[in-house]
Amino acid sequence: MNDVQPKTADDLFRFLDDLGIEHSTKKHEPVFTVAESVALRDEIPGGHTKNLFVKDKKDNYFLLTVEEHATVDLKTVHQVIGAASKVSFGKPEKLMEYLGVIPGAVTALGAINDTDGNVKVIIDEELMAFDVINCHPLSNDATTSIGSKDLLRFMEATGHEPLVLKVTA
């Protein structure tokens, strides 16, 4: 376990600014589920994300970022993402170690904390149809809006090759 402190939202925003990526963030009450966050939809346009932190039996970790209402078949998604076996959810300790977030705050933007490239990032192609994608900025008490193409640029800047695949049912 490394002793590196996870980056903060301010670190994330500086990183985006340094890349010249436009972003806007709206603070709100903490939300832990898609159902709780739906109440914010009128205020925040664009595609809203659901994130699944999963692993295969060989301890390969994956972050699946999909549109919030999409369904992912965990029995078959391994065939699409290149996992060694069926996947199961990763433990909260690994989520914190690799992405620097707690359950309920999982976000594609957590890739900023995965400096060793332990997690393979998969973005659902249906989510990429949105011009703007909304993610938690490393905590679940705010929503950050970023352009879909800029999300891919962000991933590359963090050392991740984002795979855009059809992972939803």
JOWO-V792621 format. One record per pair of residues at least 12 apart in sequence whose C-alpha atoms are under 8 Angstrom apart, sorted by the first residue. I is the first residue (numbers start at 1). J is the second residue. Records with the same first field share a line. If there is no record, write none. Layout:
BEGIN
I=J ; J
END
This chain:
BEGIN
1=97
2=97
5=100
6=99 ; 100 ; 101 ; 113
7=100 ; 112 ; 113
8=138
9=137 ; 138 ; 139
12=109 ; 112 ; 137
16=154
19=154
21=146 ; 150
22=146 ; 147
23=144 ; 145 ; 146 ; 147
24=144 ; 145 ; 146
25=137 ; 142 ; 143 ; 144 ; 145
26=142 ; 143 ; 144
27=141 ; 142 ; 143
28=141 ; 142 ; 143
29=140 ; 141 ; 142
30=140 ; 141 ; 142
31=104 ; 140 ; 141
32=103 ; 104 ; 105 ; 140
33=104
34=50 ; 68 ; 69
45=132
46=130 ; 131 ; 132 ; 133 ; 134 ; 145
47=67 ; 68 ; 127 ; 130 ; 131 ; 132 ; 133 ; 134
48=67 ; 68 ; 133 ; 134 ; 135
49=65 ; 66 ; 67 ; 68 ; 107 ; 127 ; 133 ; 134 ; 135
50=65 ; 66 ; 67 ; 68 ; 69 ; 107
51=63 ; 64 ; 65 ; 66 ; 106 ; 107 ; 108
52=64 ; 65 ; 89 ; 106
53=89 ; 90 ; 95 ; 106
54=87 ; 88 ; 89 ; 90
55=83 ; 87 ; 88 ; 89 ; 90
56=83 ; 84 ; 85 ; 86 ; 87 ; 88
57=84 ; 85 ; 86 ; 87
58=84 ; 85
60=83 ; 84 ; 118 ; 119
61=90 ; 118 ; 119 ; 120
62=119 ; 120 ; 121 ; 122
63=108 ; 119 ; 120 ; 121 ; 122
64=121 ; 122 ; 123 ; 124
65=107 ; 108 ; 121 ; 122 ; 123 ; 124
66=123 ; 124 ; 126 ; 127 ; 167 ; 168
67=124 ; 126 ; 127
70=168 ; 169
71=168 ; 169
72=167 ; 168 ; 169
73=168 ; 169
74=86 ; 87 ; 88
75=87
77=167
80=165 ; 166 ; 167
81=122 ; 165 ; 167
98=113 ; 114 ; 118 ; 119
99=111 ; 112 ; 113 ; 114
100=113 ; 114 ; 138
101=138 ; 139
102=139
104=140
105=136 ; 138 ; 139 ; 140
106=136 ; 138 ; 139
107=135 ; 136 ; 137 ; 138
108=121 ; 135
109=135 ; 136 ; 137 ; 138
110=137 ; 138
111=155 ; 158 ; 160
112=155 ; 158
114=158
115=158 ; 159
117=159 ; 160
120=160 ; 161 ; 162
121=160 ; 161 ; 162 ; 163
122=162 ; 163 ; 164 ; 165
123=162 ; 163 ; 164 ; 165
124=164 ; 165 ; 166 ; 167 ; 168
125=164 ; 165 ; 166 ; 167
126=166
128=148 ; 149 ; 164
130=148
131=147 ; 148 ; 149
132=145 ; 146 ; 147 ; 148
133=145 ; 146 ; 147 ; 148 ; 151
134=146
END
